[in-house]
């Protein structure tokens, strides 16, 4: 069983993830992955009613939850690693109890309790709708990413607009769909919770690792071993250029694309550009003059990039501002003091102090996406020598995506 170990002093706390990599899941099951994840820990199990299970988790651990992660490969956005992860923080002496609870949840959750299942679906729908309404910028960025990459489309399918629509459909027609839903959730459990899919991620010292090694093998042997149907599924991606209506009186406007598809490589100078855009061009035009609550931009190592506004009353004007960004950057001028401020602002993002849990997650993400220490150093070196001429040269990165996709 592969184990990714981050040897960090944690004062006796183990930060633990049981990671199941999801490969070749049938197309009909994939949209239900978010529903399955949302049910775990909220259903009755063999030894606990769900209320007692909640109390036991809080007695034994400092928190336990299940998440889906989609790690896009930085070299190819059409490659990704999709996972379901059961994570917990727990004192070393309770590691074995925590792993046993993980197994209890994964292997004995009762998906046939339709009354409870309907409650979870309704709660999930309400929560997802609230999150989408309050964080429309994140919804827009995720939707735009799905226009240009397989990784983005998979992420949208399991946690974006299609996922919300699935929750609405299940909630509105639960009685008609409950038997099919139960069958799909049981199939997903057998597909994911298997020894060959398992990887362990651990943050802590050798003392806690020794306790973990004693119980992981038992955990793995208790997983499903029955045969399952595998199916290679590659979603079809397309530019949709769409909008979604809500009852709100403001918009979240996004333009995005991928500069690597235009033959451009990632450079650390893009971090300085992000700071400059956030405090100067986008801020002054979208926030100060346009009246939006906020505006953001991002340039990813995989090439995915975006401009987005937050609670924006002026859709048309904001789109025009996005479209004129490259022209503005070509005329960029700044003295050495100003450039130093932009660089310091960018370095502050690189050097955010991290607690052990955050450090472990950063390292895990780097491992899963293909980021190396050499890449991080190269990015830092490029950032530190960024000049105003370098910033002007980045206008072609804006041209590479700002004319492509919008939402």
Helices and strands as residue ranges (DSSP letters): E 2-7, E 13-22, H 27-30, H 33-39, H 50-60, E 64-72, E 80-91, G 92-94, H 95-108, H 114-134, H 136-148, H 150-159, H 161-172, H 174-192, G 195-197, E 198-204, H 206-221, E 254-258, G 259-262, H 269-276, I 277-281, H 282-282, I 283-289, E 294-299, E 304-310, H 315-323, H 325-330, H 336-350, H 356-369, H 373-384, H 388-393, H 395-402, E 405-406
